[in-house]
Amino acid sequence: MRTFLALLGLVGLAILVSMGASKLHPGGDLPPAELELEKERAAKEKDEAHMEQMKASLDKSGDAFEKVKAAGVVKGTLTFMGKKPMQVEFYPSAAPQTVEHFTALIKKNFYTGVKIHRYENKGLNLVQMGDPETINADPTTFSTKNVGTHGSGTGFVPLEIKLPHDKYSIGLARSAQENTGDSQFYINTESNHGLDGNYCIFGRIVSNQDQLNDLRVGDRIINFTIP
């Protein structure tokens, strides 16, 4: 009887060992499919950790813009057809790569003739532009031409988070993917703090801001310059 129990115990142990071994892979390496999933999981965790780190650096204080302005500012002028020129400030200390990318496009006259393709006044309050497809397109054809999906073709910039969506601030539009900002930007006609921590704010309008309330889809940029 004891021999039988001992044998039964050995059989059970062997089964447990074989079950554990079945979860291991020869040489300790994962199969290609599992390895790819592991890489994706690690990358996602890294991106989430980076996103949380950036959100932690968001400055929601009342003088957030003044602090980054003190660290240096790039000035520009934005003019819409039929409107007075509006002075613009960009803040390299808040979003260095975004400001560099965006101002490079301005210097190439990329925005001349670009039209506003989005206007929001419920929930969100903003106007959005920066799609080159709008230059030669009538606003009535924007939807059929997939306006809002095009960019400069010069590459993307990583998401940079530092400033809040205060009234008159300028943000860089992007797709659902974090690091896909390019030429499209939006101006917050009111505070949109629900967007804080998810999009890059890199500048603001500092003169003739009252004109922003009159802008609508189809309004054209006639000049965007940096002295």
Contacts in CASP RR format, 6 or more apart in sequence:
PFRMAT RR
TARGET T0000
AUTHOR 0000-0000-0000
METHOD contacts of the structure
MODEL  1
MRTFLALLGLVGLAILVSMGASKLHPGGDLPPAELELEKERAAKEKDEAH
MEQMKASLDKSGDAFEKVKAAGVVKGTLTFMGKKPMQVEFYPSAAPQTVE
HFTALIKKNFYTGVKIHRYENKGLNLVQMGDPETINADPTTFSTKNVGTH
GSGTGFVPLEIKLPHDKYSIGLARSAQENTGDSQFYINTESNHGLDGNYC
IFGRIVSNQDQLNDLRVGDRIINFTIP
25 31 0 8 1.000
29 35 0 8 1.000
30 38 0 8 1.000
47 178 0 8 1.000
51 159 0 8 1.000
51 178 0 8 1.000
54 159 0 8 1.000
54 160 0 8 1.000
54 161 0 8 1.000
54 197 0 8 1.000
55 161 0 8 1.000
55 197 0 8 1.000
57 161 0 8 1.000
57 162 0 8 1.000
58 161 0 8 1.000
58 162 0 8 1.000
58 163 0 8 1.000
58 164 0 8 1.000
58 196 0 8 1.000
58 197 0 8 1.000
59 67 0 8 1.000
59 162 0 8 1.000
59 163 0 8 1.000
59 164 0 8 1.000
60 164 0 8 1.000
60 193 0 8 1.000
60 196 0 8 1.000
61 67 0 8 1.000
64 162 0 8 1.000
64 163 0 8 1.000
64 164 0 8 1.000
64 166 0 8 1.000
65 91 0 8 1.000
65 163 0 8 1.000
65 166 0 8 1.000
65 169 0 8 1.000
65 203 0 8 1.000
65 204 0 8 1.000
68 91 0 8 1.000
68 93 0 8 1.000
68 94 0 8 1.000
68 162 0 8 1.000
68 163 0 8 1.000
69 89 0 8 1.000
69 91 0 8 1.000
71 91 0 8 1.000
71 92 0 8 1.000
71 93 0 8 1.000
72 91 0 8 1.000
72 92 0 8 1.000
72 93 0 8 1.000
73 89 0 8 1.000
73 90 0 8 1.000
73 91 0 8 1.000
73 92 0 8 1.000
74 89 0 8 1.000
74 90 0 8 1.000
74 91 0 8 1.000
74 92 0 8 1.000
74 99 0 8 1.000
74 103 0 8 1.000
74 226 0 8 1.000
75 87 0 8 1.000
75 88 0 8 1.000
75 89 0 8 1.000
75 90 0 8 1.000
75 226 0 8 1.000
75 227 0 8 1.000
76 87 0 8 1.000
76 88 0 8 1.000
76 89 0 8 1.000
76 90 0 8 1.000
76 106 0 8 1.000
76 224 0 8 1.000
76 225 0 8 1.000
76 226 0 8 1.000
76 227 0 8 1.000
77 85 0 8 1.000
77 86 0 8 1.000
77 87 0 8 1.000
77 88 0 8 1.000
77 223 0 8 1.000
77 224 0 8 1.000
77 225 0 8 1.000
77 226 0 8 1.000
77 227 0 8 1.000
78 85 0 8 1.000
78 86 0 8 1.000
78 88 0 8 1.000
78 205 0 8 1.000
78 221 0 8 1.000
78 223 0 8 1.000
78 224 0 8 1.000
79 85 0 8 1.000
79 86 0 8 1.000
79 221 0 8 1.000
79 222 0 8 1.000
79 223 0 8 1.000
79 224 0 8 1.000
80 211 0 8 1.000
80 215 0 8 1.000
80 219 0 8 1.000
80 220 0 8 1.000
80 221 0 8 1.000
80 222 0 8 1.000
81 219 0 8 1.000
81 220 0 8 1.000
81 221 0 8 1.000
81 222 0 8 1.000
82 222 0 8 1.000
83 208 0 8 1.000
83 211 0 8 1.000
83 214 0 8 1.000
83 215 0 8 1.000
84 208 0 8 1.000
84 211 0 8 1.000
85 207 0 8 1.000
85 208 0 8 1.000
85 223 0 8 1.000
86 205 0 8 1.000
86 206 0 8 1.000
86 207 0 8 1.000
86 208 0 8 1.000
86 209 0 8 1.000
86 211 0 8 1.000
86 212 0 8 1.000
87 205 0 8 1.000
87 206 0 8 1.000
87 207 0 8 1.000
87 208 0 8 1.000
88 170 0 8 1.000
88 203 0 8 1.000
88 204 0 8 1.000
88 205 0 8 1.000
88 206 0 8 1.000
89 203 0 8 1.000
89 204 0 8 1.000
89 206 0 8 1.000
90 99 0 8 1.000
90 102 0 8 1.000
90 103 0 8 1.000
90 170 0 8 1.000
90 202 0 8 1.000
90 203 0 8 1.000
91 99 0 8 1.000
91 163 0 8 1.000
91 202 0 8 1.000
91 203 0 8 1.000
92 99 0 8 1.000
92 100 0 8 1.000
93 162 0 8 1.000
94 160 0 8 1.000
94 162 0 8 1.000
94 163 0 8 1.000
94 201 0 8 1.000
94 202 0 8 1.000
94 203 0 8 1.000
95 160 0 8 1.000
95 162 0 8 1.000
95 163 0 8 1.000
95 172 0 8 1.000
95 200 0 8 1.000
95 201 0 8 1.000
95 202 0 8 1.000
96 160 0 8 1.000
97 157 0 8 1.000
97 158 0 8 1.000
97 160 0 8 1.000
98 157 0 8 1.000
98 160 0 8 1.000
98 172 0 8 1.000
98 181 0 8 1.000
98 200 0 8 1.000
98 202 0 8 1.000
99 202 0 8 1.000
99 203 0 8 1.000
101 154 0 8 1.000
101 155 0 8 1.000
101 157 0 8 1.000
101 182 0 8 1.000
102 172 0 8 1.000
102 183 0 8 1.000
102 185 0 8 1.000
102 202 0 8 1.000
103 226 0 8 1.000
104 154 0 8 1.000
105 111 0 8 1.000
105 152 0 8 1.000
105 154 0 8 1.000
105 183 0 8 1.000
106 224 0 8 1.000
106 225 0 8 1.000
106 226 0 8 1.000
107 226 0 8 1.000
109 224 0 8 1.000
110 132 0 8 1.000
110 152 0 8 1.000
110 183 0 8 1.000
111 129 0 8 1.000
111 130 0 8 1.000
111 183 0 8 1.000
111 221 0 8 1.000
111 224 0 8 1.000
112 221 0 8 1.000
112 222 0 8 1.000
112 223 0 8 1.000
112 224 0 8 1.000
113 134 0 8 1.000
113 135 0 8 1.000
113 220 0 8 1.000
113 221 0 8 1.000
113 222 0 8 1.000
114 129 0 8 1.000
114 130 0 8 1.000
114 131 0 8 1.000
114 132 0 8 1.000
114 134 0 8 1.000
114 135 0 8 1.000
114 220 0 8 1.000
114 221 0 8 1.000
115 129 0 8 1.000
115 134 0 8 1.000
115 135 0 8 1.000
115 137 0 8 1.000
115 139 0 8 1.000
115 217 0 8 1.000
115 218 0 8 1.000
115 219 0 8 1.000
115 220 0 8 1.000
115 221 0 8 1.000
116 127 0 8 1.000
116 128 0 8 1.000
116 129 0 8 1.000
116 134 0 8 1.000
116 215 0 8 1.000
116 216 0 8 1.000
116 217 0 8 1.000
116 218 0 8 1.000
116 219 0 8 1.000
116 220 0 8 1.000
117 128 0 8 1.000
117 129 0 8 1.000
117 130 0 8 1.000
117 131 0 8 1.000
117 134 0 8 1.000
117 139 0 8 1.000
117 142 0 8 1.000
117 147 0 8 1.000
117 148 0 8 1.000
117 217 0 8 1.000
117 218 0 8 1.000
118 126 0 8 1.000
118 127 0 8 1.000
118 128 0 8 1.000
118 129 0 8 1.000
118 148 0 8 1.000
118 186 0 8 1.000
118 217 0 8 1.000
119 126 0 8 1.000
119 127 0 8 1.000
119 128 0 8 1.000
119 215 0 8 1.000
119 216 0 8 1.000
119 217 0 8 1.000
120 126 0 8 1.000
120 127 0 8 1.000
120 128 0 8 1.000
121 189 0 8 1.000
124 192 0 8 1.000
124 195 0 8 1.000
125 188 0 8 1.000
125 189 0 8 1.000
125 190 0 8 1.000
125 192 0 8 1.000
126 186 0 8 1.000
126 187 0 8 1.000
126 188 0 8 1.000
126 189 0 8 1.000
126 192 0 8 1.000
127 186 0 8 1.000
127 187 0 8 1.000
127 189 0 8 1.000
127 212 0 8 1.000
127 215 0 8 1.000
127 216 0 8 1.000
127 219 0 8 1.000
128 148 0 8 1.000
128 173 0 8 1.000
128 184 0 8 1.000
128 185 0 8 1.000
128 186 0 8 1.000
128 187 0 8 1.000
129 184 0 8 1.000
129 185 0 8 1.000
129 186 0 8 1.000
129 221 0 8 1.000
130 151 0 8 1.000
130 183 0 8 1.000
130 184 0 8 1.000
130 185 0 8 1.000
131 147 0 8 1.000
131 148 0 8 1.000
131 149 0 8 1.000
131 150 0 8 1.000
131 151 0 8 1.000
131 183 0 8 1.000
131 184 0 8 1.000
132 150 0 8 1.000
132 151 0 8 1.000
132 152 0 8 1.000
132 183 0 8 1.000
133 145 0 8 1.000
133 146 0 8 1.000
133 147 0 8 1.000
133 148 0 8 1.000
133 150 0 8 1.000
134 142 0 8 1.000
134 147 0 8 1.000
134 218 0 8 1.000
137 145 0 8 1.000
137 147 0 8 1.000
139 217 0 8 1.000
139 218 0 8 1.000
142 148 0 8 1.000
142 217 0 8 1.000
148 184 0 8 1.000
151 182 0 8 1.000
151 183 0 8 1.000
151 184 0 8 1.000
152 182 0 8 1.000
152 183 0 8 1.000
153 182 0 8 1.000
153 183 0 8 1.000
154 182 0 8 1.000
155 182 0 8 1.000
156 179 0 8 1.000
156 180 0 8 1.000
156 181 0 8 1.000
156 182 0 8 1.000
157 172 0 8 1.000
157 179 0 8 1.000
157 181 0 8 1.000
157 182 0 8 1.000
158 178 0 8 1.000
158 179 0 8 1.000
159 174 0 8 1.000
159 178 0 8 1.000
159 179 0 8 1.000
159 181 0 8 1.000
159 199 0 8 1.000
159 200 0 8 1.000
160 200 0 8 1.000
160 202 0 8 1.000
161 197 0 8 1.000
161 198 0 8 1.000
161 199 0 8 1.000
161 200 0 8 1.000
162 201 0 8 1.000
163 169 0 8 1.000
163 201 0 8 1.000
163 202 0 8 1.000
163 203 0 8 1.000
164 191 0 8 1.000
164 193 0 8 1.000
164 196 0 8 1.000
164 201 0 8 1.000
165 171 0 8 1.000
165 188 0 8 1.000
165 191 0 8 1.000
165 192 0 8 1.000
165 193 0 8 1.000
165 194 0 8 1.000
165 195 0 8 1.000
165 196 0 8 1.000
165 199 0 8 1.000
165 201 0 8 1.000
166 188 0 8 1.000
166 191 0 8 1.000
166 201 0 8 1.000
166 204 0 8 1.000
167 188 0 8 1.000
167 189 0 8 1.000
167 190 0 8 1.000
167 191 0 8 1.000
167 209 0 8 1.000
168 187 0 8 1.000
168 188 0 8 1.000
168 189 0 8 1.000
168 204 0 8 1.000
168 205 0 8 1.000
168 206 0 8 1.000
168 209 0 8 1.000
168 212 0 8 1.000
169 187 0 8 1.000
169 188 0 8 1.000
169 201 0 8 1.000
169 203 0 8 1.000
169 204 0 8 1.000
170 185 0 8 1.000
170 186 0 8 1.000
170 187 0 8 1.000
170 188 0 8 1.000
170 201 0 8 1.000
170 202 0 8 1.000
170 203 0 8 1.000
170 204 0 8 1.000
170 205 0 8 1.000
171 185 0 8 1.000
171 186 0 8 1.000
171 187 0 8 1.000
171 188 0 8 1.000
171 199 0 8 1.000
171 200 0 8 1.000
171 201 0 8 1.000
171 202 0 8 1.000
171 203 0 8 1.000
172 181 0 8 1.000
172 182 0 8 1.000
172 184 0 8 1.000
172 185 0 8 1.000
172 199 0 8 1.000
172 200 0 8 1.000
172 202 0 8 1.000
173 181 0 8 1.000
173 184 0 8 1.000
173 185 0 8 1.000
173 186 0 8 1.000
173 199 0 8 1.000
174 180 0 8 1.000
174 181 0 8 1.000
174 182 0 8 1.000
174 184 0 8 1.000
174 199 0 8 1.000
174 200 0 8 1.000
175 181 0 8 1.000
181 200 0 8 1.000
187 205 0 8 1.000
187 212 0 8 1.000
189 212 0 8 1.000
189 213 0 8 1.000
189 215 0 8 1.000
205 212 0 8 1.000
END
